[in-house]
Amino acid sequence: MRPFLSRGWAERRGLRLWHVWIVLPLAFVTAIAIAAGAFFAGWDLLGARELKPERRIDSKTLFDLVKLSFGVVAGAGALVALVVAYRRQRVDEDGALRDATRLHNERFTNAVSQLGDDSAAVRLGGVHALAGLADDAPTRDLRQTCIDVLCAYLRLPYTAEADLPPGDTEARHAYLAQREVRHTIIRIIRDHLRLMPQPPRSWQGHDFDFTDVTFDGGDFAFTTFSRGVVSFDGAKFTGGTVDFRYAEFTGGWLRFNGAEFADGTVDFTGAEVTSGRLRFNSAKFTGGTVNFTDAQFTGGTVDFHDAQFAGGTVDFSHASGTAPAGLPSSGTPLPAGLTLPASW
């Protein structure tokens, strides 16, 4: 289990504190142990081995004992106050987190309701509301939930333009409205993946599930995929241009297992793989153009095992670095449409 999942689970279960009558004795014992350790360390460092015995206690010694007693009582009171203040602070923080989570849930419900509206304009408002909600989410898990909903919208049944009934104006208008909502989601994801990992609005490191999504275009150019799992498993690229130009793959998993590249263009020009795993296992290249020109495979693992090159164009011209696993050697007869550098 990832560490942030464990923390998120604790946040969902709420604050758990030991009883004060357990904490206070432990605090006292710890304080006494520390004080004793410091005393004996100082005793040894100062070279004190014997104390001069006192036959009688004079007024100065008695006064010092009284001051010591008051100091011990004051220290004990300060320790109690410190423990109580710490517990109060923790309770206040937990209350603030609960309030923020409650407000988040209310906004989340409204945004999801907008996504289900019949009007494309209202759905667009819901998309932007969910994106803003993800940016403001008080915990990582709540942000991931918003991202999951946006990805789930893309996974809903979708009819590509080529499959529309000819001459059906109403169906085409509905398609164009739906396409605008879907491409807005893709642009929002792209913009958040272009940010550096440190800014609070960056979505790098989160999971994105595009399994079985139909893509008729989309822009992921100049994005960075770091950590997390991004799944295009079973996705269908049916037209338009899906742009991954100069994207950086610096960690995590990016999977195109079983994806079908049937038409249009998927452009990986200048993309750079430096770490992580990029998988095209059992992908089907049956049409259109998939362009890896000038791509750099300098690290990580890239895998094309069981990929089918049955049509279209797959171009690795001027690609550099280690050849991805599963590709045929350039010295052997290559499937039609597949171009590899001579160095591979």
DRENDO-1510 file (C-alpha; in Angstrom, 1 decimal, always signed):
<recs>
REC; n; res; u; v; w
REC; 1; MET; +0.0; +0.0; +0.0 .
REC; 2; ARG; +1.3; +3.4; -0.9 .
REC; 3; PRO; +2.1; +5.8; +2.0 .
REC; 4; PHE; -0.4; +8.4; +0.9 .
REC; 5; LEU; -3.2; +5.8; +0.9 .
REC; 6; SER; -2.4; +5.0; +4.5 .
REC; 7; ARG; -2.5; +8.6; +5.4 .
REC; 8; GLY; -5.7; +9.1; +3.5 .
REC; 9; TRP; -7.3; +6.2; +5.3 .
REC; 10; ALA; -6.3; +7.7; +8.7 .
REC; 11; GLU; -7.8; +11.0; +7.6 .
REC; 12; ARG; -11.1; +9.4; +6.6 .
REC; 13; ARG; -11.4; +7.5; +9.9 .
REC; 14; GLY; -10.9; +10.7; +11.9 .
REC; 15; LEU; -8.6; +11.8; +14.7 .
REC; 16; ARG; -7.5; +9.1; +17.2 .
REC; 17; LEU; -5.8; +10.3; +20.4 .
REC; 18; TRP; -4.8; +8.4; +23.5 .
REC; 19; HIS; -6.7; +9.2; +26.7 .
REC; 20; VAL; -5.2; +12.2; +28.6 .
REC; 21; TRP; -4.6; +10.0; +31.8 .
REC; 22; ILE; -2.3; +7.8; +29.6 .
REC; 23; VAL; -0.6; +10.7; +27.9 .
REC; 24; LEU; +0.2; +12.7; +31.1 .
REC; 25; PRO; +2.0; +9.9; +33.0 .
REC; 26; LEU; +4.0; +9.0; +29.8 .
REC; 27; ALA; +4.9; +12.7; +29.4 .
REC; 28; PHE; +6.0; +12.9; +33.1 .
REC; 29; VAL; +8.1; +9.7; +32.8 .
REC; 30; THR; +9.7; +10.9; +29.6 .
REC; 31; ALA; +10.5; +14.3; +31.1 .
REC; 32; ILE; +12.0; +12.8; +34.3 .
REC; 33; ALA; +14.1; +10.4; +32.2 .
REC; 34; ILE; +15.4; +13.2; +30.1 .
REC; 35; ALA; +16.1; +15.4; +33.1 .
REC; 36; ALA; +17.8; +12.5; +34.9 .
REC; 37; GLY; +19.9; +11.8; +31.8 .
REC; 38; ALA; +21.0; +15.4; +31.5 .
REC; 39; PHE; +21.8; +15.6; +35.3 .
REC; 40; PHE; +24.0; +12.5; +35.3 .
REC; 41; ALA; +25.7; +13.5; +32.1 .
REC; 42; GLY; +26.5; +16.9; +33.6 .
REC; 43; TRP; +27.6; +15.3; +36.8 .
REC; 44; ASP; +30.0; +13.1; +35.0 .
REC; 45; LEU; +31.3; +15.9; +32.7 .
REC; 46; LEU; +32.0; +18.1; +35.7 .
REC; 47; GLY; +33.9; +15.4; +37.4 .
REC; 48; ALA; +31.8; +15.5; +40.6 .
REC; 49; ARG; +32.3; +12.3; +42.5 .
REC; 50; GLU; +31.4; +13.1; +46.1 .
REC; 51; LEU; +29.1; +15.6; +47.9 .
REC; 52; LYS; +30.1; +17.3; +51.1 .
REC; 53; PRO; +27.7; +16.2; +53.8 .
REC; 54; GLU; +25.7; +18.9; +55.6 .
REC; 55; ARG; +25.1; +18.3; +59.4 .
REC; 56; ARG; +22.5; +21.1; +59.6 .
REC; 57; ILE; +20.3; +22.8; +57.0 .
REC; 58; ASP; +20.7; +26.6; +57.1 .
REC; 59; SER; +18.2; +29.2; +55.9 .
REC; 60; LYS; +19.8; +29.5; +52.5 .
REC; 61; THR; +19.7; +25.8; +51.8 .
REC; 62; LEU; +16.1; +25.7; +53.0 .
REC; 63; PHE; +15.2; +28.6; +50.7 .
REC; 64; ASP; +16.9; +26.8; +47.7 .
REC; 65; LEU; +14.8; +23.7; +48.5 .
REC; 66; VAL; +11.6; +25.8; +48.5 .
REC; 67; LYS; +12.6; +27.3; +45.1 .
REC; 68; LEU; +13.4; +23.9; +43.7 .
REC; 69; SER; +10.0; +22.6; +44.9 .
REC; 70; PHE; +8.2; +25.5; +43.2 .
REC; 71; GLY; +10.3; +25.0; +40.1 .
REC; 72; VAL; +9.3; +21.3; +39.9 .
REC; 73; VAL; +5.6; +22.2; +40.4 .
REC; 74; ALA; +5.8; +24.9; +37.8 .
REC; 75; GLY; +7.5; +22.6; +35.4 .
REC; 76; ALA; +4.9; +19.9; +35.9 .
REC; 77; GLY; +2.2; +22.5; +35.3 .
REC; 78; ALA; +3.9; +23.7; +32.1 .
REC; 79; LEU; +4.1; +20.1; +31.0 .
REC; 80; VAL; +0.4; +19.5; +31.6 .
REC; 81; ALA; -0.4; +22.8; +29.8 .
REC; 82; LEU; +1.8; +21.7; +26.9 .
REC; 83; VAL; +0.1; +18.3; +26.5 .
REC; 84; VAL; -3.4; +19.9; +26.7 .
REC; 85; ALA; -2.5; +22.6; +24.2 .
REC; 86; TYR; -1.1; +20.0; +21.8 .
REC; 87; ARG; -4.3; +17.9; +22.1 .
REC; 88; ARG; -6.4; +21.0; +21.6 .
REC; 89; GLN; -4.4; +21.9; +18.5 .
REC; 90; ARG; -4.8; +18.4; +17.1 .
REC; 91; VAL; -8.6; +18.5; +17.7 .
REC; 92; ASP; -8.8; +21.9; +16.1 .
REC; 93; GLU; -6.9; +20.7; +13.0 .
REC; 94; ASP; -9.1; +17.7; +12.7 .
REC; 95; GLY; -12.2; +19.8; +13.0 .
REC; 96; ALA; -10.9; +22.1; +10.3 .
REC; 97; LEU; -10.2; +19.1; +8.1 .
REC; 98; ARG; -13.7; +17.7; +8.7 .
REC; 99; ASP; -15.2; +21.1; +7.8 .
REC; 100; ALA; -13.1; +21.3; +4.6 .
REC; 101; THR; -14.1; +17.8; +3.7 .
REC; 102; ARG; -17.8; +18.5; +4.2 .
REC; 103; LEU; -17.6; +21.6; +2.1 .
REC; 104; HIS; -15.7; +19.6; -0.6 .
REC; 105; ASN; -18.3; +16.9; -0.6 .
REC; 106; GLU; -21.1; +19.5; -1.1 .
REC; 107; ARG; -19.3; +21.1; -4.0 .
REC; 108; PHE; -18.5; +17.7; -5.4 .
REC; 109; THR; -22.1; +16.7; -5.4 .
REC; 110; ASN; -23.1; +19.9; -7.2 .
REC; 111; ALA; -20.3; +19.5; -9.8 .
REC; 112; VAL; -21.2; +15.8; -10.5 .
REC; 113; SER; -24.9; +16.8; -10.9 .
REC; 114; GLN; -23.8; +19.3; -13.6 .
REC; 115; LEU; -21.9; +16.7; -15.4 .
REC; 116; GLY; -25.1; +14.6; -15.8 .
REC; 117; ASP; -27.1; +17.5; -17.2 .
REC; 118; ASP; -28.6; +17.4; -20.7 .
REC; 119; SER; -27.1; +20.8; -21.6 .
REC; 120; ALA; -23.5; +20.7; -22.9 .
REC; 121; ALA; -23.0; +24.2; -21.5 .
REC; 122; VAL; -24.0; +23.0; -18.0 .
REC; 123; ARG; -21.7; +19.9; -18.4 .
REC; 124; LEU; -18.8; +22.2; -19.3 .
REC; 125; GLY; -19.4; +24.2; -16.1 .
REC; 126; GLY; -19.4; +20.9; -14.2 .
REC; 127; VAL; -16.0; +20.0; -15.8 .
REC; 128; HIS; -14.4; +23.2; -14.7 .
REC; 129; ALA; -16.0; +23.0; -11.3 .
REC; 130; LEU; -14.6; +19.5; -10.7 .
REC; 131; ALA; -11.1; +20.7; -11.9 .
REC; 132; GLY; -11.2; +23.6; -9.4 .
REC; 133; LEU; -12.5; +21.3; -6.7 .
REC; 134; ALA; -9.5; +19.0; -7.4 .
REC; 135; ASP; -7.1; +21.9; -7.0 .
REC; 136; ASP; -8.7; +22.9; -3.7 .
REC; 137; ALA; -9.1; +19.3; -2.3 .
REC; 138; PRO; -7.9; +19.1; +1.3 .
REC; 139; THR; -6.4; +15.6; +0.9 .
REC; 140; ARG; -4.7; +13.7; -2.0 .
REC; 141; ASP; -7.5; +11.1; -2.0 .
REC; 142; LEU; -10.2; +13.6; -2.5 .
REC; 143; ARG; -8.2; +15.1; -5.4 .
REC; 144; GLN; -7.9; +11.7; -6.9 .
REC; 145; THR; -11.6; +11.2; -6.7 .
REC; 146; CYS; -12.2; +14.3; -8.8 .
REC; 147; ILE; -9.7; +13.1; -11.4 .
REC; 148; ASP; -11.4; +9.7; -11.4 .
REC; 149; VAL; -14.8; +11.3; -12.2 .
REC; 150; LEU; -13.3; +13.3; -15.1 .
REC; 151; CYS; -11.7; +10.2; -16.5 .
REC; 152; ALA; -14.9; +8.2; -16.0 .
REC; 153; TYR; -16.8; +10.8; -18.1 .
REC; 154; LEU; -14.4; +10.1; -21.0 .
REC; 155; ARG; -15.1; +6.3; -20.6 .
REC; 156; LEU; -18.8; +6.8; -21.2 .
REC; 157; PRO; -20.2; +5.4; -24.5 .
REC; 158; TYR; -19.2; +7.8; -27.3 .
REC; 159; THR; -20.0; +7.7; -31.1 .
REC; 160; ALA; -17.2; +8.9; -33.3 .
REC; 161; GLU; -18.0; +11.2; -36.2 .
REC; 162; ALA; -17.4; +8.4; -38.8 .
REC; 163; ASP; -20.2; +6.3; -37.2 .
REC; 164; LEU; -22.9; +9.1; -37.2 .
REC; 165; PRO; -26.0; +8.5; -39.4 .
REC; 166; PRO; -25.5; +10.4; -42.7 .
REC; 167; GLY; -27.6; +13.5; -42.9 .
REC; 168; ASP; -28.7; +13.5; -39.3 .
REC; 169; THR; -28.2; +17.1; -38.3 .
REC; 170; GLU; -29.4; +16.6; -34.7 .
REC; 171; ALA; -27.1; +13.7; -34.1 .
REC; 172; ARG; -24.2; +15.7; -35.5 .
REC; 173; HIS; -25.0; +18.7; -33.2 .
REC; 174; ALA; -25.1; +16.3; -30.2 .
REC; 175; TYR; -21.8; +14.8; -31.2 .
REC; 176; LEU; -20.1; +18.2; -31.5 .
REC; 177; ALA; -21.4; +19.2; -28.1 .
REC; 178; GLN; -20.2; +16.0; -26.5 .
REC; 179; ARG; -16.9; +16.3; -28.3 .
REC; 180; GLU; -16.3; +19.8; -26.9 .
REC; 181; VAL; -16.9; +18.6; -23.3 .
REC; 182; ARG; -14.6; +15.6; -23.8 .
REC; 183; HIS; -11.8; +17.7; -25.3 .
REC; 184; THR; -12.2; +20.3; -22.5 .
REC; 185; ILE; -11.5; +17.5; -20.0 .
REC; 186; ILE; -8.4; +16.4; -22.0 .
REC; 187; ARG; -7.1; +20.0; -22.1 .
REC; 188; ILE; -7.6; +20.5; -18.4 .
REC; 189; ILE; -5.6; +17.3; -17.6 .
REC; 190; ARG; -2.9; +18.4; -20.1 .
REC; 191; ASP; -2.6; +21.8; -18.4 .
REC; 192; HIS; -2.3; +20.3; -14.9 .
REC; 193; LEU; +0.3; +17.8; -16.2 .
REC; 194; ARG; +2.4; +20.6; -17.6 .
REC; 195; LEU; +3.0; +22.0; -14.1 .
REC; 196; MET; +6.0; +21.2; -12.0 .
REC; 197; PRO; +5.3; +18.6; -9.2 .
REC; 198; GLN; +5.7; +21.2; -6.4 .
REC; 199; PRO; +2.8; +23.6; -7.2 .
REC; 200; PRO; -0.4; +22.7; -5.3 .
REC; 201; ARG; -2.3; +22.6; -8.6 .
REC; 202; SER; -0.1; +20.0; -10.3 .
REC; 203; TRP; -1.7; +16.6; -10.9 .
REC; 204; GLN; +1.5; +14.8; -11.5 .
REC; 205; GLY; +1.8; +11.5; -9.7 .
REC; 206; HIS; -1.9; +10.9; -9.8 .
REC; 207; ASP; -3.6; +8.0; -11.6 .
REC; 208; PHE; -5.5; +8.5; -14.9 .
REC; 209; ASP; -7.8; +5.7; -16.2 .
REC; 210; PHE; -8.5; +6.1; -19.9 .
REC; 211; THR; -9.2; +2.4; -20.4 .
REC; 212; ASP; -11.4; +1.7; -23.5 .
REC; 213; VAL; -11.8; +5.5; -24.2 .
REC; 214; THR; -12.4; +6.5; -27.8 .
REC; 215; PHE; -10.1; +9.3; -28.9 .
REC; 216; ASP; -10.9; +11.4; -32.0 .
REC; 217; GLY; -8.2; +14.0; -31.1 .
REC; 218; GLY; -6.7; +15.4; -27.9 .
REC; 219; ASP; -3.7; +17.4; -26.8 .
REC; 220; PHE; -1.1; +16.0; -24.3 .
REC; 221; ALA; +1.9; +17.8; -25.8 .
REC; 222; PHE; +4.7; +19.0; -23.5 .
REC; 223; THR; +3.2; +17.2; -20.6 .
REC; 224; THR; +5.2; +15.3; -17.9 .
REC; 225; PHE; +4.1; +11.8; -16.8 .
REC; 226; SER; +5.8; +11.1; -13.5 .
REC; 227; ARG; +4.8; +8.4; -11.0 .
REC; 228; GLY; +1.2; +7.1; -10.8 .
REC; 229; VAL; -0.5; +4.9; -13.4 .
REC; 230; VAL; -1.8; +6.3; -16.7 .
REC; 231; SER; -3.8; +3.6; -18.5 .
REC; 232; PHE; -4.8; +3.8; -22.2 .
REC; 233; ASP; -5.4; +0.1; -22.2 .
REC; 234; GLY; -7.9; -0.9; -24.9 .
REC; 235; ALA; -8.3; +2.7; -26.0 .
REC; 236; LYS; -9.3; +3.4; -29.6 .
REC; 237; PHE; -7.7; +6.1; -31.7 .
REC; 238; THR; -10.2; +6.7; -34.4 .
REC; 239; GLY; -9.4; +10.1; -36.0 .
REC; 240; GLY; -8.1; +13.5; -35.5 .
REC; 241; THR; -4.7; +14.1; -33.9 .
REC; 242; VAL; -3.8; +12.9; -30.4 .
REC; 243; ASP; -0.7; +14.9; -29.6 .
REC; 244; PHE; +2.1; +13.6; -27.3 .
REC; 245; ARG; +4.8; +15.7; -28.9 .
REC; 246; TYR; +7.8; +16.4; -26.5 .
REC; 247; ALA; +6.0; +14.7; -23.6 .
REC; 248; GLU; +8.3; +13.4; -20.9 .
REC; 249; PHE; +7.9; +10.0; -19.3 .
REC; 250; THR; +9.9; +10.2; -16.1 .
REC; 251; GLY; +8.4; +7.6; -13.9 .
REC; 252; GLY; +5.3; +5.5; -13.1 .
REC; 253; TRP; +3.4; +3.4; -15.7 .
REC; 254; LEU; +2.0; +4.6; -19.0 .
REC; 255; ARG; +0.1; +1.7; -20.7 .
REC; 256; PHE; -1.3; +1.3; -24.2 .
REC; 257; ASN; -1.8; -2.4; -23.8 .
REC; 258; GLY; -4.4; -3.7; -26.3 .
REC; 259; ALA; -5.0; -0.1; -27.7 .
REC; 260; GLU; -6.1; +0.2; -31.3 .
REC; 261; PHE; -4.6; +2.8; -33.6 .
REC; 262; ALA; -7.1; +2.7; -36.4 .
REC; 263; ASP; -7.1; +6.2; -38.0 .
REC; 264; GLY; -5.9; +9.7; -37.6 .
REC; 265; THR; -2.5; +10.6; -36.1 .
REC; 266; VAL; -0.9; +9.8; -32.7 .
REC; 267; ASP; +2.2; +11.9; -32.5 .
REC; 268; PHE; +5.1; +11.1; -30.1 .
REC; 269; THR; +7.6; +13.4; -32.0 .
REC; 270; GLY; +10.4; +14.3; -29.7 .
REC; 271; ALA; +8.9; +12.5; -26.7 .
REC; 272; GLU; +11.5; +11.4; -24.1 .
REC; 273; VAL; +11.4; +8.3; -22.0 .
REC; 274; THR; +13.9; +8.6; -19.1 .
REC; 275; SER; +12.5; +6.3; -16.5 .
REC; 276; GLY; +9.3; +4.4; -15.6 .
REC; 277; ARG; +7.5; +1.9; -17.9 .
REC; 278; LEU; +5.9; +2.6; -21.3 .
REC; 279; ARG; +3.9; -0.4; -22.6 .
REC; 280; PHE; +2.3; -1.1; -26.0 .
REC; 281; ASN; +1.9; -4.9; -25.4 .
REC; 282; SER; -0.7; -6.4; -27.9 .
REC; 283; ALA; -1.4; -3.0; -29.3 .
REC; 284; LYS; -2.9; -3.0; -32.8 .
REC; 285; PHE; -1.6; -0.6; -35.5 .
REC; 286; THR; -4.2; -1.0; -38.2 .
REC; 287; GLY; -4.4; +2.4; -39.8 .
REC; 288; GLY; -3.5; +6.1; -39.5 .
REC; 289; THR; -0.1; +7.3; -38.5 .
REC; 290; VAL; +1.8; +6.8; -35.2 .
REC; 291; ASN; +4.9; +9.0; -35.2 .
REC; 292; PHE; +7.9; +8.4; -32.9 .
REC; 293; THR; +10.2; +10.6; -35.0 .
REC; 294; ASP; +13.1; +12.0; -32.9 .
REC; 295; ALA; +11.8; +10.3; -29.8 .
REC; 296; GLN; +14.5; +9.6; -27.2 .
REC; 297; PHE; +14.5; +6.3; -25.3 .
REC; 298; THR; +17.3; +7.0; -22.8 .
REC; 299; GLY; +16.0; +5.0; -19.7 .
REC; 300; GLY; +13.1; +3.1; -18.3 .
REC; 301; THR; +11.5; +0.3; -20.2 .
REC; 302; VAL; +9.5; +0.5; -23.4 .
REC; 303; ASP; +7.8; -2.6; -24.6 .
REC; 304; PHE; +6.0; -3.6; -27.8 .
REC; 305; HIS; +5.7; -7.3; -27.2 .
REC; 306; ASP; +2.9; -9.0; -29.3 .
REC; 307; ALA; +2.1; -5.7; -31.0 .
REC; 308; GLN; +0.4; -6.1; -34.4 .
REC; 309; PHE; +1.6; -3.9; -37.3 .
REC; 310; ALA; -1.1; -4.6; -39.8 .
REC; 311; GLY; -1.6; -1.3; -41.5 .
REC; 312; GLY; -1.0; +2.4; -41.5 .
REC; 313; THR; +2.3; +4.0; -40.7 .
REC; 314; VAL; +4.5; +3.6; -37.5 .
REC; 315; ASP; +7.6; +5.8; -37.9 .
REC; 316; PHE; +10.6; +5.6; -35.5 .
REC; 317; SER; +12.8; +7.7; -37.9 .
REC; 318; HIS; +15.7; +9.4; -36.1 .
REC; 319; ALA; +14.7; +8.0; -32.8 .
REC; 320; SER; +17.6; +7.5; -30.4 .
REC; 321; GLY; +18.6; +5.5; -27.4 .
REC; 322; THR; +17.9; +1.8; -26.6 .
REC; 323; ALA; +15.5; +0.1; -29.0 .
REC; 324; PRO; +12.2; -0.7; -27.3 .
REC; 325; ALA; +11.7; -4.4; -26.6 .
REC; 326; GLY; +9.4; -6.4; -28.9 .
REC; 327; LEU; +10.1; -4.5; -32.1 .
REC; 328; PRO; +11.5; -6.5; -35.1 .
REC; 329; SER; +15.2; -5.9; -35.9 .
REC; 330; SER; +15.9; -3.4; -38.6 .
REC; 331; GLY; +18.0; -6.1; -40.3 .
REC; 332; THR; +15.0; -8.3; -40.8 .
REC; 333; PRO; +12.0; -7.8; -43.2 .
REC; 334; LEU; +9.8; -5.2; -41.5 .
REC; 335; PRO; +6.0; -5.1; -41.7 .
REC; 336; ALA; +4.7; -2.6; -44.2 .
REC; 337; GLY; +4.5; +0.9; -42.8 .
REC; 338; LEU; +7.0; +0.3; -40.0 .
REC; 339; THR; +10.1; +2.4; -40.1 .
REC; 340; LEU; +13.1; +1.9; -37.7 .
REC; 341; PRO; +16.5; +3.6; -37.4 .
REC; 342; ALA; +19.4; +1.7; -38.9 .
REC; 343; SER; +21.1; +1.6; -35.5 .
REC; 344; TRP; +18.3; -0.6; -34.2 .
</recs>
